[in-house]
Amino acid sequence: MNKRLVIVTLTDANTDSEDVVNDDSIDRLHKPTIVHTLGWVMRDDDVGITVCTEYYDHAFRGRTIIPRVCINSVTDYKLSKPPKPRKPKSKPNGDVRAGTRTDISPGGKEPSE
């Protein structure tokens, strides 16, 4: 795949699901929303940017078209491979699971040598 993966930060319209509104709720919600969208760039031109959020079987879906006037920034995003699993650390003298040690005799005394 030869597409750029980016995070687009944009200013979007705001909506809510309140059935009844008053001056206080209008004051609180009368502002745009800042949105961050992650996707592969399908087109980037003067009109805007089109990104898709899903990739499978050499195809894309989940298309979002963002008008250029709404875009605050476009930042390249790089996927990395997950780190290889670490080898388990060697256990100290005795078993330390659940806060117990098997090398201490009953009564809490160190075993005699």
N, CA, C and O atoms as a Tinker XYZ file with bonds, in Angstrom:
   452  protein
     1  N      0.846000   -1.173000    0.000000    73     2
     2  CA     0.000000    0.000000    0.000000    64     1     3
     3  C      0.889000    1.233000    0.000000    63     2     4     5
     4  O      1.876000    1.303000    0.733000    81     3
     5  N      0.532000    2.191000   -0.820000    73     3     6
     6  CA     1.349000    3.379000   -0.977000    64     5     7
     7  C      0.582000    4.642000   -0.597000    63     6     8     9
     8  O      0.691000    5.657000   -1.285000    81     7
     9  N     -0.178000    4.596000    0.471000    73     7    10
    10  CA    -0.967000    5.752000    0.910000    64     9    11
    11  C     -0.380000    6.314000    2.194000    63    10    12    13
    12  O      0.146000    5.581000    3.032000    81    11
    13  N     -0.481000    7.647000    2.333000    73    11    14
    14  CA    -0.054000    8.302000    3.573000    64    13    15
    15  C     -1.108000    8.087000    4.650000    63    14    16    17
    16  O     -2.307000    8.191000    4.388000    81    15
    17  N     -0.659000    7.790000    5.852000    73    15    18
    18  CA    -1.542000    7.730000    7.009000    64    17    19
    19  C     -1.362000    9.043000    7.765000    63    18    20    21
    20  O     -0.240000    9.417000    8.105000    81    19
    21  N     -2.468000    9.743000    8.030000    73    19    22
    22  CA    -2.387000   11.076000    8.637000    64    21    23
    23  C     -3.426000   11.245000    9.735000    63    22    24    25
    24  O     -4.418000   10.520000    9.806000    81    23
    25  N     -3.166000   12.220000   10.580000    73    23    26
    26  CA    -4.173000   12.715000   11.521000    64    25    27
    27  C     -4.571000   14.096000   11.040000    63    26    28    29
    28  O     -3.734000   14.992000   10.936000    81    27
    29  N     -5.856000   14.265000   10.748000    73    27    30
    30  CA    -6.381000   15.559000   10.320000    64    29    31
    31  C     -7.087000   16.192000   11.521000    63    30    32    33
    32  O     -7.992000   15.597000   12.107000    81    31
    33  N     -6.662000   17.396000   11.875000    73    31    34
    34  CA    -7.337000   18.155000   12.922000    64    33    35
    35  C     -8.201000   19.189000   12.227000    63    34    36    37
    36  O     -7.717000   19.971000   11.408000    81    35
    37  N     -9.488000   19.189000   12.562000    73    35    38
    38  CA   -10.411000   20.069000   11.865000    64    37    39
    39  C    -11.385000   20.719000   12.815000    63    38    40    41
    40  O    -11.608000   20.241000   13.928000    81    39
    41  N    -11.959000   21.810000   12.366000    73    39    42
    42  CA   -13.023000   22.486000   13.093000    64    41    43
    43  C    -14.330000   22.050000   12.460000    63    42    44    45
    44  O    -14.543000   22.237000   11.262000    81    43
    45  N    -15.212000   21.463000   13.274000    73    43    46
    46  CA   -16.442000   20.875000   12.757000    64    45    47
    47  C    -17.654000   21.525000   13.411000    63    46    48    49
    48  O    -17.546000   22.175000   14.451000    81    47
    49  N    -18.794000   21.340000   12.788000    73    47    50
    50  CA   -20.046000   21.821000   13.354000    64    49    51
    51  C    -20.345000   21.046000   14.633000    63    50    52    53
    52  O    -19.866000   19.927000   14.814000    81    51
    53  N    -21.132000   21.642000   15.510000    73    51    54
    54  CA   -21.481000   21.025000   16.776000    64    53    55
    55  C    -22.983000   20.774000   16.798000    63    54    56    57
    56  O    -23.766000   21.625000   16.378000    81    55
    57  N    -23.378000   19.619000   17.282000    73    55    58
    58  CA   -24.794000   19.304000   17.421000    64    57    59
    59  C    -25.014000   18.609000   18.749000    63    58    60    61
    60  O    -24.076000   18.066000   19.334000    81    59
    61  N    -26.236000   18.623000   19.224000    73    59    62
    62  CA   -26.548000   17.911000   20.459000    64    61    63
    63  C    -27.927000   17.275000   20.329000    63    62    64    65
    64  O    -28.630000   17.476000   19.338000    81    63
    65  N    -28.294000   16.518000   21.331000    73    63    66
    66  CA   -29.583000   15.824000   21.274000    64    65    67
    67  C    -30.554000   16.338000   22.325000    63    66    68    69
    68  O    -31.519000   15.652000   22.660000    81    67
    69  N    -30.313000   17.535000   22.851000    73    67    70
    70  CA   -31.216000   18.109000   23.845000    64    69    71
    71  C    -32.527000   18.488000   23.174000    63    70    72    73
    72  O    -32.542000   19.147000   22.135000    81    71
    73  N    -33.635000   18.058000   23.790000    73    71    74
    74  CA   -34.954000   18.380000   23.237000    64    73    75
    75  C    -35.374000   19.809000   23.575000    63    74    76    77
    76  O    -36.007000   20.489000   22.768000    81    75
    77  N    -35.015000   20.249000   24.766000    73    75    78
    78  CA   -35.383000   21.583000   25.218000    64    77    79
    79  C    -34.097000   22.364000   25.437000    63    78    80    81
    80  O    -33.161000   21.882000   26.074000    81    79
    81  N    -34.069000   23.583000   24.897000    73    79    82
    82  CA   -32.887000   24.424000   25.064000    64    81    83
    83  C    -33.279000   25.736000   25.721000    63    82    84    85
    84  O    -34.425000   26.177000   25.636000    81    83
    85  N    -32.304000   26.349000   26.375000    73    83    86
    86  CA   -32.493000   27.679000   26.940000    64    85    87
    87  C    -31.221000   28.485000   26.681000    63    86    88    89
    88  O    -30.283000   27.985000   26.060000    81    87
    89  N    -31.188000   29.715000   27.149000    73    87    90
    90  CA   -30.030000   30.565000   26.884000    64    89    91
    91  C    -28.731000   29.959000   27.426000    63    90    92    93
    92  O    -27.685000   30.069000   26.787000    81    91
    93  N    -28.793000   29.319000   28.605000    73    91    94
    94  CA   -27.583000   28.724000   29.187000    64    93    95
    95  C    -27.035000   27.609000   28.303000    63    94    96    97
    96  O    -25.827000   27.548000   28.075000    81    95
    97  N    -27.903000   26.724000   27.801000    73    95    98
    98  CA   -27.414000   25.623000   26.966000    64    97    99
    99  C    -26.924000   26.143000   25.619000    63    98   100   101
   100  O    -25.978000   25.595000   25.053000    81    99
   101  N    -27.554000   27.190000   25.101000    73    99   102
   102  CA   -27.086000   27.782000   23.840000    64   101   103
   103  C    -25.695000   28.384000   24.048000    63   102   104   105
   104  O    -24.803000   28.183000   23.223000    81   103
   105  N    -25.507000   29.122000   25.147000    73   103   106
   106  CA   -24.194000   29.722000   25.433000    64   105   107
   107  C    -23.118000   28.645000   25.562000    63   106   108   109
   108  O    -22.002000   28.814000   25.071000    81   107
   109  N    -23.457000   27.540000   26.223000    73   107   110
   110  CA   -22.484000   26.468000   26.458000    64   109   111
   111  C    -22.105000   25.757000   25.164000    63   110   112   113
   112  O    -20.960000   25.333000   25.013000    81   111
   113  N    -23.038000   25.618000   24.229000    73   111   114
   114  CA   -22.795000   24.821000   23.029000    64   113   115
   115  C    -22.594000   25.639000   21.761000    63   114   116   117
   116  O    -22.377000   25.067000   20.692000    81   115
   117  N    -22.659000   26.944000   21.855000    73   115   118
   118  CA   -22.538000   27.794000   20.668000    64   117   119
   119  C    -21.071000   27.988000   20.295000    63   118   120   121
   120  O    -20.510000   29.076000   20.424000    81   119
   121  N    -20.467000   26.890000   19.826000    73   119   122
   122  CA   -19.065000   26.937000   19.407000    64   121   123
   123  C    -18.791000   25.701000   18.548000    63   122   124   125
   124  O    -19.477000   24.687000   18.676000    81   123
   125  N    -17.810000   25.788000   17.693000    73   123   126
   126  CA   -17.454000   24.614000   16.891000    64   125   127
   127  C    -16.735000   23.571000   17.750000    63   126   128   129
   128  O    -16.316000   23.853000   18.873000    81   127
   129  N    -16.604000   22.378000   17.207000    73   127   130
   130  CA   -15.925000   21.276000   17.875000    64   129   131
   131  C    -14.619000   20.982000   17.146000    63   130   132   133
   132  O    -14.581000   20.962000   15.916000    81   131
   133  N    -13.549000   20.755000   17.906000    73   131   134
   134  CA   -12.275000   20.351000   17.303000    64   133   135
   135  C    -12.276000   18.820000   17.235000    63   134   136   137
   136  O    -12.490000   18.146000   18.243000    81   135
   137  N    -12.037000   18.284000   16.044000    73   135   138
   138  CA   -12.087000   16.842000   15.795000    64   137   139
   139  C    -10.738000   16.393000   15.243000    63   138   140   141
   140  O    -10.096000   17.117000   14.481000    81   139
   141  N    -10.313000   15.192000   15.635000    73   139   142
   142  CA    -9.086000   14.572000   15.116000    64   141   143
   143  C     -9.502000   13.300000   14.382000    63   142   144   145
   144  O    -10.099000   12.404000   14.980000    81   143
   145  N     -9.191000   13.219000   13.106000    73   143   146
   146  CA    -9.543000   12.064000   12.284000    64   145   147
   147  C     -8.268000   11.406000   11.777000    63   146   148   149
   148  O     -7.399000   12.075000   11.218000    81   147
   149  N     -8.156000   10.092000   11.971000    73   147   150
   150  CA    -7.005000    9.326000   11.515000    64   149   151
   151  C     -7.429000    8.526000   10.294000    63   150   152   153
   152  O     -8.458000    7.852000   10.325000    81   151
   153  N     -6.644000    8.590000    9.212000    73   151   154
   154  CA    -6.989000    7.816000    8.025000    64   153   155
   155  C     -5.924000    7.888000    6.947000    63   154   156   157
   156  O     -4.986000    8.682000    7.016000    81   155
   157  N     -6.101000    7.025000    5.942000    73   155   158
   158  CA    -5.208000    7.013000    4.784000    64   157   159
   159  C     -5.714000    8.035000    3.778000    63   158   160   161
   160  O     -6.910000    8.084000    3.488000    81   159
   161  N     -4.805000    8.858000    3.241000    73   159   162
   162  CA    -5.178000    9.921000    2.305000    64   161   163
   163  C     -5.495000    9.320000    0.942000    63   162   164   165
   164  O     -4.650000    8.668000    0.328000    81   163
   165  N     -6.708000    9.543000    0.481000    73   163   166
   166  CA    -7.124000    9.106000   -0.846000    64   165   167
   167  C     -6.968000   10.251000   -1.849000    63   166   168   169
   168  O     -6.603000   10.036000   -3.005000    81   167
   169  N     -7.249000   11.459000   -1.390000    73   167   170
   170  CA    -7.077000   12.653000   -2.230000    64   169   171
   171  C     -6.827000   13.841000   -1.320000    63   170   172   173
   172  O     -7.450000   13.969000   -0.266000    81   171
   173  N     -5.905000   14.714000   -1.735000    73   171   174
   174  CA    -5.575000   15.928000   -0.995000    64   173   175
   175  C     -5.351000   17.020000   -2.024000    63   174   176   177
   176  O     -4.348000   17.008000   -2.738000    81   175
   177  N     -6.297000   17.982000   -2.106000    73   175   178
   178  CA    -6.185000   19.053000   -3.099000    64   177   179
   179  C     -6.789000   20.336000   -2.539000    63   178   180   181
   180  O     -7.050000   20.430000   -1.339000    81   179
   181  N     -7.013000   21.327000   -3.406000    73   179   182
   182  CA    -7.553000   22.616000   -2.972000    64   181   183
   183  C     -8.969000   22.502000   -2.411000    63   182   184   185
   184  O     -9.377000   23.327000   -1.593000    81   183
   185  N     -9.708000   21.508000   -2.833000    73   183   186
   186  CA   -11.089000   21.317000   -2.356000    64   185   187
   187  C    -11.096000   20.838000   -0.919000    63   186   188   189
   188  O    -11.906000   21.294000   -0.111000    81   187
   189  N    -10.193000   19.916000   -0.596000    73   187   190
   190  CA   -10.140000   19.350000    0.748000    64   189   191
   191  C     -9.309000   18.086000    0.776000    63   190   192   193
   192  O     -8.446000   17.874000   -0.075000    81   191
   193  N     -9.576000   17.250000    1.761000    73   191   194
   194  CA    -8.858000   15.991000    1.894000    64   193   195
   195  C     -9.876000   14.872000    2.111000    63   194   196   197
   196  O    -10.835000   15.031000    2.866000    81   195
   197  N     -9.660000   13.760000    1.452000    73   195   198
   198  CA   -10.486000   12.573000    1.636000    64   197   199
   199  C     -9.619000   11.510000    2.268000    63   198   200   201
   200  O     -8.575000   11.145000    1.728000    81   199
   201  N    -10.059000   11.004000    3.429000    73   199   202
   202  CA    -9.337000    9.930000    4.113000    64   201   203
   203  C    -10.277000    8.742000    4.310000    63   202   204   205
   204  O    -11.493000    8.901000    4.420000    81   203
   205  N     -9.684000    7.554000    4.351000    73   203   206
   206  CA   -10.422000    6.334000    4.665000    64   205   207
   207  C     -9.839000    5.744000    5.939000    63   206   208   209
   208  O     -8.624000    5.751000    6.138000    81   207
   209  N    -10.712000    5.233000    6.800000    73   207   210
   210  CA   -10.275000    4.766000    8.114000    64   209   211
   211  C    -10.035000    3.263000    8.191000    63   210   212   213
   212  O     -9.516000    2.779000    9.197000    81   211
   213  N    -10.399000    2.516000    7.155000    73   211   214
   214  CA   -10.215000    1.067000    7.176000    64   213   215
   215  C     -9.555000    0.589000    5.898000    63   214   216   217
   216  O     -9.806000    1.120000    4.816000    81   215
   217  N     -8.704000   -0.428000    6.035000    73   215   218
   218  CA    -8.008000   -1.028000    4.903000    64   217   219
   219  C     -8.074000   -2.541000    5.057000    63   218   220   221
   220  O     -7.734000   -3.078000    6.111000    81   219
   221  N     -8.509000   -3.222000    4.010000    73   219   222
   222  CA    -8.577000   -4.687000    4.034000    64   221   223
   223  C     -8.612000   -5.200000    2.602000    63   222   224   225
   224  O     -9.134000   -4.524000    1.715000    81   223
   225  N     -8.065000   -6.382000    2.367000    73   223   226
   226  CA    -8.087000   -7.025000    1.041000    64   225   227
   227  C     -7.728000   -6.053000   -0.081000    63   226   228   229
   228  O     -8.351000   -6.085000   -1.143000    81   227
   229  N     -6.751000   -5.204000    0.132000    73   227   230
   230  CA    -6.296000   -4.229000   -0.865000    64   229   231
   231  C     -7.380000   -3.225000   -1.248000    63   230   232   233
   232  O     -7.399000   -2.720000   -2.370000    81   231
   233  N     -8.281000   -2.939000   -0.309000    73   231   234
   234  CA    -9.345000   -1.959000   -0.549000    64   233   235
   235  C     -9.513000   -1.097000    0.706000    63   234   236   237
   236  O     -9.034000   -1.451000    1.784000    81   235
   237  N    -10.193000    0.025000    0.551000    73   235   238
   238  CA   -10.419000    0.964000    1.650000    64   237   239
   239  C    -11.917000    1.158000    1.847000    63   238   240   241
   240  O    -12.710000    0.969000    0.924000    81   239
   241  N    -12.293000    1.542000    3.076000    73   239   242
   242  CA   -13.671000    1.974000    3.348000    64   241   243
   243  C    -13.653000    2.922000    4.540000    63   242   244   245
   244  O    -12.600000    3.156000    5.133000    81   243
   245  N    -14.796000    3.461000    4.887000    73   243   246
   246  CA   -14.876000    4.436000    5.966000    64   245   247
   247  C    -14.394000    5.795000    5.514000    63   246   248   249
   248  O    -13.560000    6.418000    6.172000    81   247
   249  N    -14.917000    6.255000    4.391000    73   247   250
   250  CA   -14.445000    7.504000    3.769000    64   249   251
   251  C    -14.992000    8.734000    4.492000    63   250   252   253
   252  O    -16.176000    8.805000    4.819000    81   251
   253  N    -14.110000    9.695000    4.734000    73   251   254
   254  CA   -14.488000   11.000000    5.274000    64   253   255
   255  C    -13.923000   12.066000    4.352000    63   254   256   257
   256  O    -12.734000   12.059000    4.034000    81   255
   257  N    -14.783000   12.981000    3.926000    73   255   258
   258  CA   -14.370000   14.088000    3.059000    64   257   259
   259  C    -14.406000   15.358000    3.906000    63   258   260   261
   260  O    -15.451000   15.723000    4.445000    81   259
   261  N    -13.264000   16.024000    4.017000    73   259   262
   262  CA   -13.151000   17.203000    4.876000    64   261   263
   263  C    -12.842000   18.414000    4.005000    63   262   264   265
   264  O    -11.800000   18.450000    3.351000    81   263
   265  N    -13.733000   19.412000    3.984000    73   263   266
   266  CA   -13.469000   20.616000    3.187000    64   265   267
   267  C    -12.202000   21.326000    3.669000    63   266   268   269
   268  O    -11.939000   21.386000    4.870000    81   267
   269  N    -11.430000   21.857000    2.742000    73   267   270
   270  CA   -10.164000   22.530000    3.044000    64   269   271
   271  C    -10.361000   23.641000    4.073000    63   270   272   273
   272  O     -9.500000   23.835000    4.932000    81   271
   273  N    -11.461000   24.365000    4.008000    73   271   274
   274  CA   -11.689000   25.497000    4.911000    64   273   275
   275  C    -11.834000   25.039000    6.368000    63   274   276   277
   276  O    -11.645000   25.848000    7.276000    81   275
   277  N    -12.158000   23.785000    6.612000    73   275   278
   278  CA   -12.318000   23.265000    7.977000    64   277   279
   279  C    -11.028000   22.712000    8.575000    63   278   280   281
   280  O    -10.954000   22.489000    9.783000    81   279
   281  N    -10.006000   22.488000    7.741000    73   279   282
   282  CA    -8.789000   21.815000    8.188000    64   281   283
   283  C     -7.858000   22.770000    8.929000    63   282   284   285
   284  O     -7.496000   23.832000    8.423000    81   283
   285  N     -7.479000   22.359000   10.151000    73   283   286
   286  CA    -6.501000   23.119000   10.935000    64   285   287
   287  C     -5.089000   22.618000   10.667000    63   286   288   289
   288  O     -4.160000   23.415000   10.538000    81   287
   289  N     -4.920000   21.294000   10.582000    73   287   290
   290  CA    -3.592000   20.726000   10.325000    64   289   291
   291  C     -3.734000   19.296000    9.813000    63   290   292   293
   292  O     -4.735000   18.621000   10.052000    81   291
   293  N     -2.692000   18.857000    9.096000    73   291   294
   294  CA    -2.574000   17.472000    8.622000    64   293   295
   295  C     -1.187000   17.005000    9.047000    63   294   296   297
   296  O     -0.178000   17.579000    8.638000    81   295
   297  N     -1.142000   15.955000    9.872000    73   295   298
   298  CA     0.124000   15.459000   10.417000    64   297   299
   299  C      0.325000   14.013000   10.000000    63   298   300   301
   300  O     -0.543000   13.169000   10.219000    81   299
   301  N      1.475000   13.731000    9.399000    73   299   302
   302  CA     1.775000   12.343000    9.029000    64   301   303
   303  C      1.843000   11.483000   10.283000    63   302   304   305
   304  O      2.333000   11.917000   11.325000    81   303
   305  N      1.344000   10.261000   10.166000    73   303   306
   306  CA     1.322000    9.301000   11.273000    64   305   307
   307  C      1.986000    8.028000   10.791000    63   306   308   309
   308  O      1.658000    7.525000    9.717000    81   307
   309  N      2.905000    7.507000   11.564000    73   307   310
   310  CA     3.635000    6.316000   11.145000    64   309   311
   311  C      3.250000    5.141000   12.039000    63   310   312   313
   312  O      3.322000    5.225000   13.264000    81   311
   313  N      2.842000    4.051000   11.407000    73   311   314
   314  CA     2.571000    2.830000   12.146000    64   313   315
   315  C      3.890000    2.146000   12.446000    63   314   316   317
   316  O      4.811000    2.173000   11.629000    81   315
   317  N      3.981000    1.548000   13.586000    73   315   318
   318  CA     5.188000    0.793000   13.922000    64   317   319
   319  C      4.796000   -0.640000   14.242000    63   318   320   321
   320  O      3.662000   -0.922000   14.629000    81   319
   321  N      5.742000   -1.525000   14.074000    73   319   322
   322  CA     5.492000   -2.923000   14.398000    64   321   323
   323  C      5.538000   -3.075000   15.911000    63   322   324   325
   324  O      6.326000   -2.407000   16.581000    81   323
   325  N      4.696000   -3.953000   16.452000    73   323   326
   326  CA     4.737000   -4.143000   17.901000    64   325   327
   327  C      6.088000   -4.714000   18.324000    63   326   328   329
   328  O      6.708000   -5.468000   17.573000    81   327
   329  N      6.542000   -4.359000   19.516000    73   327   330
   330  CA     7.840000   -4.870000   19.962000    64   329   331
   331  C      7.786000   -6.380000   20.160000    63   330   332   333
   332  O      6.733000   -6.956000   20.437000    81   331
   333  N      8.955000   -7.002000   20.010000    73   331   334
   334  CA     9.041000   -8.438000   20.244000    64   333   335
   335  C      8.842000   -8.699000   21.731000    63   334   336   337
   336  O      9.254000   -7.888000   22.560000    81   335
   337  N      8.217000   -9.819000   22.076000    73   335   338
   338  CA     8.026000  -10.113000   23.501000    64   337   339
   339  C      9.366000  -10.254000   24.210000    63   338   340   341
   340  O     10.323000  -10.793000   23.654000    81   339
   341  N      9.419000   -9.774000   25.413000    73   339   342
   342  CA    10.643000   -9.869000   26.202000    64   341   343
   343  C     10.760000  -11.261000   26.800000    63   342   344   345
   344  O      9.761000  -11.918000   27.093000    81   343
   345  N     11.988000  -11.690000   26.974000    73   343   346
   346  CA    12.222000  -12.956000   27.653000    64   345   347
   347  C     11.939000  -12.740000   29.134000    63   346   348   349
   348  O     12.242000  -11.676000   29.674000    81   347
   349  N     11.362000  -13.735000   29.793000    73   347   350
   350  CA    11.092000  -13.554000   31.226000    64   349   351
   351  C     12.387000  -13.400000   32.005000    63   350   352   353
   352  O     13.399000  -14.032000   31.701000    81   351
   353  N     12.329000  -12.546000   33.015000    73   351   354
   354  CA    13.496000  -12.342000   33.861000    64   353   355
   355  C     13.718000  -13.604000   34.686000    63   354   356   357
   356  O     12.772000  -14.312000   35.031000    81   355
   357  N     14.974000  -13.871000   34.994000    73   355   358
   358  CA    15.253000  -15.039000   35.830000    64   357   359
   359  C     14.713000  -14.785000   37.225000    63   358   360   361
   360  O     14.773000  -13.662000   37.727000    81   359
   361  N     14.182000  -15.834000   37.853000    73   359   362
   362  CA    13.580000  -15.699000   39.172000    64   361   363
   363  C     14.670000  -15.567000   40.228000    63   362   364   365
   364  O     15.706000  -16.224000   40.129000    81   363
   365  N     14.451000  -14.729000   41.237000    73   363   366
   366  CA    15.395000  -14.651000   42.338000    64   365   367
   367  C     15.329000  -15.932000   43.170000    63   366   368   369
   368  O     14.525000  -16.821000   42.892000    81   367
   369  N     16.139000  -16.014000   44.141000    73   367   370
   370  CA    16.182000  -17.185000   45.012000    64   369   371
   371  C     14.806000  -17.396000   45.644000    63   370   372   373
   372  O     14.385000  -16.600000   46.484000    81   371
   373  N     14.121000  -18.434000   45.260000    73   371   374
   374  CA    12.794000  -18.717000   45.800000    64   373   375
   375  C     11.699000  -18.183000   44.905000    63   374   376   377
   376  O     11.958000  -17.474000   43.933000    81   375
   377  N     10.499000  -18.526000   45.239000    73   375   378
   378  CA     9.310000  -18.132000   44.490000    64   377   379
   379  C      8.755000  -16.864000   45.108000    63   378   380   381
   380  O      8.424000  -16.853000   46.294000    81   379
   381  N      8.645000  -15.795000   44.331000    73   379   382
   382  CA     8.184000  -14.522000   44.873000    64   381   383
   383  C      6.748000  -14.212000   44.465000    63   382   384   385
   384  O      6.289000  -13.090000   44.679000    81   383
   385  N      6.032000  -15.157000   43.892000    73   383   386
   386  CA     4.635000  -14.908000   43.535000    64   385   387
   387  C      3.805000  -14.683000   44.786000    63   386   388   389
   388  O      4.026000  -15.327000   45.812000    81   387
   389  N      2.878000  -13.795000   44.701000    73   387   390
   390  CA     1.944000  -13.485000   45.788000    64   389   391
   391  C      2.663000  -13.095000   47.075000    63   390   392   393
   392  O      2.122000  -13.283000   48.164000    81   391
   393  N      3.868000  -12.556000   46.964000    73   391   394
   394  CA     4.571000  -12.064000   48.126000    64   393   395
   395  C      5.124000  -13.144000   49.036000    63   394   396   397
   396  O      5.436000  -12.866000   50.194000    81   395
   397  N      5.256000  -14.379000   48.541000    73   395   398
   398  CA     5.793000  -15.449000   49.386000    64   397   399
   399  C      7.124000  -15.911000   48.837000    63   398   400   401
   400  O      7.387000  -15.812000   47.638000    81   399
   401  N      7.953000  -16.410000   49.716000    73   399   402
   402  CA     9.226000  -17.000000   49.314000    64   401   403
   403  C      9.248000  -18.436000   49.816000    63   402   404   405
   404  O      8.886000  -18.709000   50.961000    81   403
   405  N      9.670000  -19.338000   48.963000    73   403   406
   406  CA     9.695000  -20.743000   49.356000    64   405   407
   407  C     11.015000  -21.123000   50.007000    63   406   408   409
   408  O     11.163000  -22.244000   50.495000    81   407
   409  N     11.983000  -20.198000   50.021000    73   407   410
   410  CA    13.271000  -20.532000   50.622000    64   409   411
   411  C     13.362000  -20.100000   52.086000    63   410   412   413
   412  O     14.437000  -20.146000   52.684000    81   411
   413  N     12.222000  -19.678000   52.666000    73   411   414
   414  CA    12.179000  -19.318000   54.083000    64   413   415
   415  C     11.365000  -20.384000   54.800000    63   414   416   417
   416  O     10.273000  -20.746000   54.363000    81   415
   417  N     11.901000  -20.877000   55.892000    73   415   418
   418  CA    11.212000  -21.932000   56.635000    64   417   419
   419  C     10.040000  -21.348000   57.419000    63   418   420   421
   420  O      9.982000  -20.138000   57.634000    81   419
   421  N      9.091000  -22.213000   57.854000    73   419   422
   422  CA     7.990000  -21.723000   58.691000    64   421   423
   423  C      8.542000  -20.973000   59.887000    63   422   424   425
   424  O      9.572000  -21.354000   60.443000    81   423
   425  N      7.865000  -19.915000   60.283000    73   423   426
   426  CA     8.340000  -19.095000   61.379000    64   425   427
   427  C      9.165000  -17.919000   60.901000    63   426   428   429
   428  O      9.562000  -17.072000   61.702000    81   427
   429  N      9.435000  -17.853000   59.574000    73   427   430
   430  CA    10.115000  -16.705000   58.984000    64   429   431
   431  C     11.612000  -16.720000   59.108000    63   430   432   433
   432  O     12.254000  -15.699000   58.856000    81   431
   433  N     12.193000  -17.831000   59.482000    73   431   434
   434  CA    13.655000  -17.886000   59.630000    64   433   435
   435  C     14.276000  -18.417000   58.350000    63   434   436   437
   436  O     13.705000  -19.274000   57.676000    81   435
   437  N     15.455000  -17.895000   58.024000    73   435   438
   438  CA    16.214000  -18.383000   56.871000    64   437   439
   439  C     16.622000  -19.828000   57.146000    63   438   440   441
   440  O     16.965000  -20.159000   58.281000    81   439
   441  N     16.592000  -20.701000   56.125000    73   439   442
   442  CA    17.033000  -22.069000   56.366000    64   441   443
   443  C     18.523000  -22.112000   56.706000    63   442   444   445
   444  O     19.310000  -21.290000   56.236000    81   443
   445  N     18.879000  -23.071000   57.516000    73   443   446
   446  CA    20.291000  -23.189000   57.895000    64   445   447
   447  C     21.071000  -23.815000   56.749000    63   446   448   449
   448  O     20.516000  -24.591000   55.971000    81   447
   449  N     22.324000  -23.492000   56.641000    73   447   450
   450  CA    23.153000  -23.995000   55.546000    64   449   451
   451  C     23.838000  -25.255000   55.925000    63   450   452
   452  O     24.580000  -25.820000   55.121000    81   451
